[in-house]
């Protein structure tokens, strides 16, 4: 996310049987195909302008999407940047999503390294998770007994929630097809204080959207700004007020980052209705 709309960006994102009576997702909408012109940016130029997290070495593209290692960045460049694209929410023509088995136990830990802010982060995560659980057949589970060993090496949880400092984002997440070592929801210390537009819960609602596989809404041509790539599939009509839309990219929501009716419909289309 941006601080004063100029320096911060929103960051990009295990198993149990699905609950009885919880319907499977039924992806809807039409495949989107859009021609994108070639770019003259070389890989060296692309790598030089791509932010890299000092601690993890992970590259961050488009503000909040993690790519691991130089080899990974080069593969990313060859597959997408040379075609004029940067990130995708589909892989080999298939949606990047949790399976119907996985979606019901998206477990996570919240690092005790948050210190005095630990309780606030736990509460914000629970509220953000509840927003998605209320509209779709997914379930996030806080494994509190793993909070004292909450890092990327902990395979007892699907993902870890950890603090970072000095990053150019408020938070960043991952997509469902990320390897465990990259399945982190990192929260910069600046997101734990007063924010210009949003609450920490709002920030995390956006990030959990990425963790469920949802793309930035403003990459759609209707936004007319902040284009990323055409590697996505529409679940609903364009939504300028979406929780996944940056307001400074011709978005309409300048309040907190809340789910809209179309966000709810799209989430249910991908993951099925909420399980009661």
Residue pairs with C-beta under 8 A, 6 or more apart in sequence:
1 8
1 9
1 10
1 11
1 169
1 170
1 171
1 191
1 195
1 197
1 198
1 203
1 206
2 8
2 9
2 196
2 246
2 248
3 170
3 190
3 195
3 196
4 196
5 196
5 248
7 168
8 168
8 169
8 170
8 188
8 190
9 62
9 63
9 64
9 168
9 169
9 170
9 246
10 63
10 64
10 169
10 170
10 171
10 172
10 203
10 206
10 207
10 246
11 60
11 63
11 64
11 169
11 170
11 171
11 172
11 173
11 185
11 186
11 203
11 207
11 210
12 62
12 63
12 64
12 65
12 66
12 87
12 172
12 173
12 174
12 175
12 207
12 210
13 173
13 174
13 175
13 176
13 178
13 185
13 207
13 208
13 209
13 210
13 211
13 212
13 213
13 214
14 102
14 105
14 106
14 107
14 157
14 158
15 101
15 102
15 105
16 101
16 104
16 105
17 101
17 104
18 24
18 100
18 101
18 103
18 104
18 137
19 104
19 139
19 275
21 275
21 276
22 104
22 137
22 272
22 275
23 137
23 272
23 273
24 100
24 137
24 272
25 97
25 100
25 103
25 136
25 137
25 269
25 270
25 271
25 272
26 269
26 272
27 95
27 97
27 233
27 235
27 269
27 270
28 235
28 269
29 233
29 234
29 235
29 236
29 269
30 233
30 234
31 233
32 230
32 232
32 233
32 234
33 230
34 221
34 230
35 230
36 83
36 84
36 85
36 229
36 230
37 84
38 82
38 83
38 84
39 81
39 82
39 84
41 81
43 74
43 77
43 78
43 81
46 73
46 77
46 81
47 59
47 70
47 73
47 74
47 77
50 59
50 60
50 61
50 73
51 59
51 60
51 168
52 58
52 59
52 60
53 59
53 60
53 164
53 167
53 186
54 166
55 164
56 152
56 184
57 68
57 69
58 66
58 67
58 68
58 69
58 182
59 66
59 67
59 68
59 69
59 72
59 73
60 66
60 67
60 168
60 169
60 172
61 67
61 76
61 86
61 87
62 86
62 87
62 216
62 228
63 168
63 169
63 172
64 169
64 171
64 172
64 173
64 207
64 210
65 86
65 87
65 172
65 175
65 210
66 172
66 174
66 178
66 182
66 184
67 73
67 76
68 179
68 181
68 182
80 86
80 87
80 88
80 229
80 231
83 229
84 229
85 228
85 229
85 230
85 231
86 228
86 229
87 215
87 228
87 229
87 231
88 96
88 229
88 231
88 232
89 95
89 96
89 175
89 213
89 214
89 215
89 231
89 232
89 233
90 96
90 231
90 232
90 233
91 177
95 213
95 233
95 270
96 175
96 176
96 177
96 213
97 103
97 176
97 212
97 213
97 270
97 271
98 106
98 138
98 176
98 212
98 213
98 271
100 272
102 158
102 176
103 137
103 138
103 139
103 271
104 137
104 138
104 139
104 275
105 139
105 141
105 158
106 138
106 139
106 140
106 141
106 158
106 159
106 211
107 140
107 141
107 142
107 143
107 156
107 157
107 158
107 159
108 125
108 140
108 141
108 142
108 143
108 157
108 158
108 159
108 160
108 161
108 185
109 142
109 143
109 144
109 146
109 147
109 149
109 150
109 154
109 157
109 160
109 161
110 118
110 121
110 122
110 125
110 142
110 144
110 147
110 150
110 161
111 118
111 147
111 150
111 151
111 160
111 161
111 162
111 163
112 118
112 147
112 148
112 150
113 150
113 162
113 163
114 120
114 121
114 163
114 187
114 192
117 163
117 192
118 147
120 192
120 200
121 161
121 187
121 192
121 200
122 142
122 144
124 199
124 200
124 201
124 203
124 204
125 140
125 142
125 161
125 204
126 142
127 201
127 204
128 201
128 202
128 204
128 205
128 207
128 208
129 140
129 208
131 205
131 258
131 259
132 138
132 140
132 205
132 208
132 209
132 212
132 259
132 267
133 139
133 140
133 274
134 274
135 259
135 263
135 264
135 267
135 268
135 274
136 212
136 264
136 267
136 268
136 270
136 271
136 272
136 273
136 274
137 268
137 271
137 272
137 273
137 274
137 275
138 212
138 267
138 271
139 275
140 208
143 156
143 157
146 154
146 156
146 157
150 157
150 160
150 161
150 162
151 160
151 162
152 160
152 180
152 181
152 182
152 183
152 184
153 181
154 160
155 180
158 183
159 174
159 183
159 184
159 185
159 211
160 183
160 184
160 185
161 184
161 185
161 186
161 187
162 184
162 185
162 186
162 187
163 186
163 187
163 188
163 189
163 192
164 186
164 187
164 188
164 189
165 188
165 189
166 188
167 186
167 188
169 188
170 187
170 188
170 190
170 191
170 195
170 203
171 185
171 186
171 187
171 188
171 191
171 203
171 204
171 206
171 207
172 185
172 186
172 207
173 184
173 185
173 186
173 207
173 208
173 210
173 211
174 182
174 183
174 184
174 185
174 210
174 211
175 210
175 211
175 213
176 211
176 212
176 213
185 204
185 207
185 208
185 211
187 200
187 203
187 204
191 200
191 203
192 200
195 203
197 247
197 254
197 255
197 256
198 256
198 257
199 256
201 256
202 243
202 256
202 257
202 258
203 257
205 243
205 257
205 258
205 259
206 243
206 244
206 257
209 243
209 244
209 263
210 244
212 267
212 270
212 271
213 270
214 244
214 266
214 267
215 228
215 232
215 244
216 226
216 228
216 244
216 245
216 246
216 249
217 223
217 238
217 239
217 240
217 242
217 244
217 245
217 251
218 225
218 226
218 227
218 228
218 245
218 246
218 249
218 250
218 251
219 226
219 227
219 228
219 229
219 230
219 232
220 232
220 234
220 238
221 227
222 238
222 240
223 238
223 240
223 245
223 249
223 250
223 251
224 250
225 249
225 250
226 246
226 249
226 250
235 265
235 266
235 269
235 270
236 262
236 265
236 266
236 269
237 262
239 245
239 260
239 262
239 263
240 250
240 251
240 252
240 253
241 251
241 252
241 253
241 260
242 251
242 253
242 260
242 262
242 263
243 253
243 257
243 258
243 259
243 260
243 263
244 263
245 251
245 252
245 253
247 253
247 254
253 260
259 267
268 274
